[in-house]
Amino acid sequence: MASLTLQVPDCVWTRALFSGAVTVDGYDVRFEASAFDQRTSRRLRGEVEERYAGAEQVLTDYIVRVARGTEKELAALPVFVTRGMVQRKFVMRRGDTPGALKGRAIGQGRVLGATSVYLRGLLADHHGIERSDVSWVAAEPLGSDGAIGGEWRYLRERGGFKAADLIARLSAGELDAVIYPGGAGGHWFNWIAEGGASRTPDPYGDLEQMVARSSDLWFPVGDLDSHVAWFNRERIYPAYHCLAVRHRVARENPGLPAALVEAFNRAAKLAPGYMTPEERRLYEREIEILGIDPNECGLNALHARTVEKCVDYLEADGVLGRRPTISEIFPLLT
């Protein structure tokens, strides 16, 4: 049997796959760790080299490609390799609140960044700030949002600065709020333990520390009570990236999709064994607060509702063209 290579993050949720403690039953699957570089960024948005049987994909870009009929090679699996609460990615100057953002400027890394999509939805649904109410600014060039097929109609400004400079522009008064990109693996602990260092590698810098060093900045919806109230109302847990495999590979290996979901789920169950005692405490505390384990793989009720809500947000953003069904998004298992 030929070996199949998948590229995914090497983090606590996948560590058992990289260590060999978990294997994909019936298949010779090898895992390559995702890197923080331009090639991986393009790969995350669908430009996957032939040598990979599958790779991590930005969920929002993938959904847009499916809706627009431009995704021909890849099929998503309900394996969400990066995820986490998004509220501590939203930063304003101290004293400002989301409800006062009408007519003002919000900066973001790119339009289709998953964090941006979820937070635009949160601002609209919970604070009455519609997409058309805001002067939107994006740091990354148009090519980074290529799945849209053109420029986002609500965008005022694009490019000319780095995403890592968003906080400096906010502090200087050039922006009124920032949806900060990055957060590989999700800030899945920070909403429980506010402040301190970020607990995941981030190519854009440590947002928690940037805000902590400034007396002028804060997370206006980043406290624990705000997270819990939002979760109790929405019953979703934001998924950023998913695993996708080639249609051809799935046809040639008909049992592979289910075997992958099962293997990733076993790896997630072993994740606590790779955590520090503090991480383990926070992991268990999150499950206790939510009343559900958001780290399980498969298209369970939580993940299905999350993906449907993500589609709602993209539809409200005006980037879909048509609304794809869950079975179109996950064609191999539904």
Secondary structure, DSSP 8 states (H G I E B T S, - for coil): ---EEEEE--STTTHHHHHTSS--TTS-EEEEE--SSHHHHHHHTT---TT-SEEEEEHHHHHHHHHHT---SEEEEEEEEEE---GGGEEEETT--GGG-TTSEEEES-TT-HHHHHHHHHHHHHH---GGGSEEEE-S-GGGGGGGSS--TTEEEE-SS-GGGHHHHHHTTS-SEEE----TT--TTTTTS-SS--SS--TT--HHHHHHT-TTEE-TT-SHHHHHHHHHHH----EEEEEEEEHHHHHHSTTHHHHHHHHHHHHHHHGGGGS-HHHHHHHHHHHHHHTS-TT--SS-HHHHHHHHHHHHHHHHHT--SS---HHHHSTTT-
